[in-house]
């Protein structure tokens, strides 16, 4: 995890969950993450093919130049990238893992920038994961960001982080929490015709839901 917002949000989430697989949705206190709220979002899992934005911070919507509330996360990408993101969300949902994505966004006229995206699971009814807390943060922070809509998003790389050092199972507990990473690791994902990803052990924290 590279960005300060990503690290801060992960730390908050990890502290809040304690020895559990994930914290409860209603435990998220916006006042504890007030400085990061403009860069954060809440997702609601309607079904495996529809994970929609319930809330999105102002810096996210301004940077991308689009309203995200009610939008399906997977609709932000082309078919191949959407399938990859969908598979990663399923891993996060099933195992209470943490997802870190790097995406590029462009306006079709030569302007593009890179974002770091964090996805953190939240349990809801019957301790199932139906919500996600996350952030979208510009890495490059160009001066023109927010002035033009970024209409095309492309997945660059992604990784799954196990907060307990291994895949989480229902009822499992572990004290072997991973440390926060303050720099990007050298290993990177190479895009190819057949998309692949590498799973890393280790890792590194947002806003309340309305309901």
LINUR-V516479 format. One record per pair of residues at least 4 apart in sequence whose C-alpha atoms are under 7 Angstrom apart, sorted by the first residue. I is the first residue (numbers start at 0). GAP is how many residues later the second one is. D is the distance in whole Angstrom. If there is no record, write none. Layout:
# LINUR-V516479
((I & GAP & D) (I & GAP & D))
This chain:
# LINUR-V516479
((0 & 5 & 6) (0 & 6 & 6) (0 & 180 & 6) (0 & 181 & 7) (0 & 182 & 7) (0 & 183 & 6) (0 & 203 & 6) (1 & 180 & 6) (1 & 181 & 5) (1 & 182 & 5) (2 & 4 & 6) (3 & 4 & 6) (4 & 4 & 6) (4 & 31 & 6) (4 & 200 & 7) (5 & 4 & 6) (5 & 112 & 6) (5 & 129 & 7) (5 & 199 & 5) (6 & 4 & 6) (6 & 173 & 7) (6 & 197 & 6) (6 & 198 & 5) (7 & 4 & 6) (7 & 197 & 4) (8 & 4 & 6) (8 & 196 & 1) (8 & 197 & 6) (9 & 4 & 6) (9 & 194 & 6) (9 & 195 & 2) (10 & 4 & 6) (10 & 193 & 7) (10 & 194 & 5) (11 & 4 & 6) (11 & 193 & 5) (12 & 4 & 6) (12 & 192 & 6) (13 & 4 & 7) (15 & 7 & 6) (16 & 4 & 7) (16 & 5 & 5) (16 & 6 & 4) (18 & 154 & 6) (18 & 155 & 7) (19 & 153 & 7) (20 & 75 & 6) (20 & 147 & 7) (21 & 74 & 6) (21 & 99 & 6) (21 & 100 & 6) (21 & 101 & 6) (22 & 4 & 7) (22 & 99 & 6) (22 & 100 & 6) (23 & 98 & 5) (23 & 99 & 5) (23 & 100 & 6) (24 & 97 & 5) (24 & 98 & 6) (24 & 99 & 6) (24 & 106 & 7) (24 & 184 & 7) (27 & 178 & 7) (27 & 179 & 6) (27 & 180 & 5) (28 & 178 & 7) (28 & 179 & 6) (29 & 4 & 6) (29 & 176 & 7) (29 & 177 & 5) (29 & 178 & 6) (32 & 4 & 6) (32 & 173 & 6) (35 & 4 & 7) (36 & 20 & 6) (36 & 169 & 7) (36 & 170 & 6) (37 & 19 & 4) (37 & 20 & 5) (37 & 21 & 5) (37 & 22 & 7) (38 & 18 & 5) (38 & 20 & 6) (38 & 21 & 6) (38 & 96 & 5) (38 & 97 & 6) (38 & 98 & 6) (39 & 16 & 6) (39 & 17 & 5) (39 & 94 & 5) (39 & 95 & 4) (39 & 96 & 6) (39 & 166 & 6) (39 & 167 & 6) (40 & 14 & 5) (40 & 15 & 4) (40 & 16 & 6) (40 & 92 & 6) (40 & 93 & 5) (40 & 94 & 6) (40 & 166 & 7) (41 & 11 & 6) (41 & 12 & 6) (41 & 13 & 5) (41 & 14 & 7) (41 & 89 & 7) (41 & 90 & 6) (41 & 91 & 5) (41 & 92 & 6) (41 & 165 & 7) (41 & 167 & 7) (42 & 8 & 6) (42 & 9 & 5) (42 & 10 & 5) (42 & 11 & 6) (42 & 88 & 5) (42 & 89 & 5) (42 & 90 & 7) (43 & 7 & 6) (43 & 8 & 5) (43 & 9 & 6) (43 & 10 & 6) (43 & 86 & 6) (43 & 87 & 5) (43 & 88 & 7) (44 & 5 & 6) (44 & 6 & 4) (44 & 7 & 7) (44 & 85 & 5) (44 & 86 & 6) (45 & 4 & 5) (45 & 5 & 6) (46 & 4 & 7) (49 & 22 & 6) (50 & 21 & 5) (50 & 22 & 6) (51 & 18 & 6) (51 & 19 & 5) (51 & 20 & 4) (51 & 21 & 6) (52 & 15 & 6) (52 & 16 & 5) (52 & 17 & 5) (52 & 18 & 6) (52 & 19 & 7) (52 & 20 & 7) (53 & 15 & 5) (53 & 16 & 6) (54 & 14 & 6) (55 & 4 & 7) (55 & 5 & 7) (55 & 12 & 6) (55 & 13 & 7) (56 & 4 & 7) (57 & 4 & 6) (58 & 4 & 6) (59 & 4 & 6) (59 & 76 & 6) (60 & 4 & 6) (60 & 5 & 5) (60 & 6 & 6) (60 & 7 & 7) (61 & 4 & 7) (61 & 84 & 5) (62 & 82 & 6) (62 & 83 & 4) (63 & 82 & 7) (63 & 85 & 6) (63 & 86 & 5) (64 & 81 & 6) (64 & 83 & 6) (64 & 84 & 4) (64 & 85 & 6) (65 & 83 & 7) (73 & 8 & 5) (73 & 12 & 7) (75 & 77 & 7) (76 & 4 & 6) (76 & 5 & 5) (76 & 76 & 6) (76 & 77 & 6) (77 & 4 & 6) (78 & 4 & 6) (79 & 4 & 6) (80 & 4 & 6) (80 & 74 & 6) (81 & 4 & 6) (82 & 4 & 6) (83 & 4 & 6) (84 & 4 & 6) (85 & 4 & 6) (86 & 4 & 7) (87 & 4 & 6) (88 & 4 & 6) (89 & 4 & 6) (90 & 4 & 6) (90 & 6 & 7) (91 & 4 & 5) (91 & 5 & 4) (91 & 6 & 6) (91 & 7 & 7) (91 & 29 & 7) (92 & 28 & 7) (92 & 36 & 6) (94 & 72 & 6) (94 & 73 & 5) (94 & 74 & 6) (95 & 25 & 6) (95 & 72 & 6) (96 & 63 & 7) (96 & 64 & 6) (96 & 65 & 5) (96 & 66 & 7) (97 & 21 & 6) (97 & 22 & 5) (97 & 62 & 6) (97 & 63 & 5) (97 & 64 & 6) (98 & 19 & 6) (98 & 20 & 5) (98 & 21 & 7) (98 & 60 & 6) (98 & 61 & 5) (98 & 62 & 6) (99 & 17 & 6) (99 & 18 & 5) (99 & 19 & 6) (99 & 58 & 6) (99 & 59 & 5) (99 & 60 & 7) (100 & 15 & 6) (100 & 16 & 5) (100 & 17 & 6) (100 & 56 & 6) (100 & 57 & 4) (100 & 58 & 7) (101 & 12 & 7) (101 & 13 & 6) (101 & 14 & 5) (101 & 15 & 6) (101 & 53 & 6) (101 & 54 & 5) (101 & 55 & 5) (101 & 56 & 6) (102 & 11 & 6) (102 & 12 & 5) (102 & 13 & 7) (102 & 50 & 7) (102 & 51 & 5) (102 & 52 & 4) (102 & 53 & 5) (103 & 8 & 7) (103 & 9 & 6) (103 & 10 & 4) (103 & 11 & 6) (103 & 49 & 6) (103 & 50 & 5) (103 & 51 & 6) (103 & 52 & 7) (104 & 7 & 5) (104 & 8 & 6) (104 & 9 & 6) (104 & 45 & 6) (104 & 47 & 6) (104 & 48 & 4) (104 & 49 & 6) (105 & 5 & 6) (105 & 6 & 4) (105 & 7 & 7) (105 & 44 & 5) (105 & 45 & 6) (105 & 46 & 5) (105 & 47 & 7) (106 & 4 & 6) (106 & 5 & 7) (106 & 41 & 7) (106 & 42 & 6) (106 & 43 & 4) (106 & 44 & 5) (106 & 45 & 7) (112 & 27 & 6) (113 & 24 & 6) (113 & 25 & 6) (113 & 26 & 6) (114 & 21 & 6) (114 & 22 & 5) (114 & 23 & 4) (114 & 24 & 5) (115 & 20 & 6) (115 & 21 & 5) (115 & 22 & 6) (115 & 23 & 7) (116 & 18 & 6) (116 & 19 & 5) (116 & 20 & 7) (117 & 16 & 5) (117 & 17 & 5) (117 & 18 & 7) (118 & 13 & 6) (118 & 14 & 6) (118 & 15 & 5) (119 & 12 & 5) (119 & 13 & 5) (119 & 14 & 6) (120 & 8 & 6) (120 & 10 & 6) (120 & 11 & 5) (120 & 12 & 6) (121 & 7 & 6) (121 & 8 & 7) (121 & 9 & 5) (121 & 10 & 5) (121 & 11 & 7) (122 & 4 & 5) (122 & 5 & 5) (122 & 6 & 4) (122 & 7 & 6) (122 & 8 & 7) (123 & 4 & 6) (123 & 5 & 6) (123 & 6 & 6) (123 & 7 & 7) (132 & 73 & 6) (132 & 74 & 7) (133 & 72 & 6) (140 & 4 & 7) (156 & 32 & 5) (157 & 39 & 7) (158 & 39 & 6) (158 & 40 & 6) (158 & 41 & 7) (159 & 39 & 5) (159 & 40 & 6) (160 & 39 & 6) (160 & 40 & 6) (160 & 41 & 6) (160 & 42 & 6) (161 & 4 & 5) (161 & 5 & 6) (161 & 39 & 6) (161 & 40 & 6) (162 & 14 & 6) (162 & 15 & 6) (162 & 39 & 7) (162 & 40 & 7) (163 & 10 & 6) (163 & 12 & 6) (163 & 13 & 5) (163 & 14 & 6) (164 & 11 & 6) (164 & 12 & 6) (164 & 13 & 6) (164 & 36 & 6) (164 & 37 & 6) (167 & 4 & 6) (177 & 24 & 5) (177 & 25 & 6) (177 & 26 & 7) (178 & 23 & 7) (178 & 24 & 6) (178 & 25 & 6) (179 & 23 & 6) (179 & 24 & 3) (180 & 22 & 6) (180 & 23 & 5) (188 & 8 & 6) (190 & 4 & 6))
